[in-house]
Structure formats: structure tokens, C-alpha cells
Amino acid sequence: MTQVGNGEGIHVDLRPLIGLLNGVSEPVIERLASDAVRKHRDLVERAETLFNDLPDDVKMGRQAAGEDHLAYLKATIDMHAQMSALTTLLKILGRTPSV
């Protein structure tokens, strides 16, 4: 998928995961996907907590970023990077496991 506007419509698969997991049994992939879902939930919670702890002026972009804002941005980047791996695992598995 190609980029549209501000990145909307971009489709990301982590091709190294596809190759790495080629031929791996479904139960193993399901375990990896389940662990990735749990990790993603933890990362989302961390990013939300850091965002909620930011001063309102920082949340609204009226104040320059400090260390607390940088921590939030890093946590959000980690969350989205891990989401790419999770999405690829779910596509390989073909379903969302019960977690």
C-alpha cells in the first residue's frame, strides 16, 4: 500500500518476521502472538499514563517539550513499533488469539 496524505493508508508488514516464522507451527505462532498482545497492552498503558501525567500546556502543544514529554514520545514510539510486529504476527496466524 502506498502513502496517502499524512501517512494514512500505509500498510506495514515486517517481512523478516514472515521469513523467520515460515514453517513454524501454529501453536508456536499463537504463543508469540498472545505474548505480543500482552506486551502491547502494557505499552499502551505506559504511554497513556505518561500522557495523562503531562501538564495541560504540554498536551496542547503550548509549551516546549521537557523530559516528561520526551518520555511519553519514546513510549508511544515503542508502542507503535511493537504494534507493527503484533500486526504481522496476527496476519501470519490468521486470527486474533484469546488472551
Summary of the structure (lengths in Angstrom):
residues: 99
radius of gyration: 16.7
end to end distance: 29.5
largest distance: 51.4
contacts: 233
relative contact order: 0.18
helix: 65%
strand: 2%
